[in-house]
Amino acid sequence: LTTGEGACWGDGITPITAAHLAHAKNLVLQDVYHSPNPEIAWYGSPEIVNQWIEYLL
């Protein structure tokens, strides 16, 4: 357990509290999961990439 809790918000692998950095622009994507799977949206799904790609530029 990354945060010492079993029930916390996140993508099923990384809790939000462990992923967010102080003084950074943090983004929360709804209904997105950590691992690629054709059945569910993940960070690399084209429709999801469009939501975060601007933060790389």
N, C-alpha and C positions, 0 to 999 in steps of 0.2 A: 504494500500500500504506500503510495507516494506521499500522501498527506497524513497518514495514520488513521484515516477514516474509510469505511467501506462504501458509504452512501454519500457521494458528492457529484456535482455537475461536471461534465466533461464529455469526451468523445468515446468513452468506453475503455480507453487506455490511459490517457493523460488527464488528470483533473484540471479544471480551469485555474485553480489557485496555484498549481505548479507550472502552468504554461504562461501565465501573465507576468510581465516584468514591470517593476515600479518605474514610473516616468516614461514609459513607452506607450505608443499608440497600440492598444490591444483590440483585437477583433474577435467577436464571438459569432460563429456561423451556426445557424440553427439546423438541426436534423442532418448533420454531417458526421461521418464516422471515420475512425483512425485508419482502417485497413481497406485496401481496394477490394471491391466486391461488385459484380455487375448488377446485383439486386438492390443495392443501396448507394446513396451519394457518399463520396469520400472526397478528400481534399484535392485530388487530381481529376475529378469529374469535370468535364468542360463547363457545365453550368455553374459549378462551384468555383473553379479557377477564376472565372470572370468576376467573382465577388471579392477576391483578395489580390489579384495580380497587380493592381495599382499601388499596393504597398511595397512592391519590389522596385518600383521605378523612382 
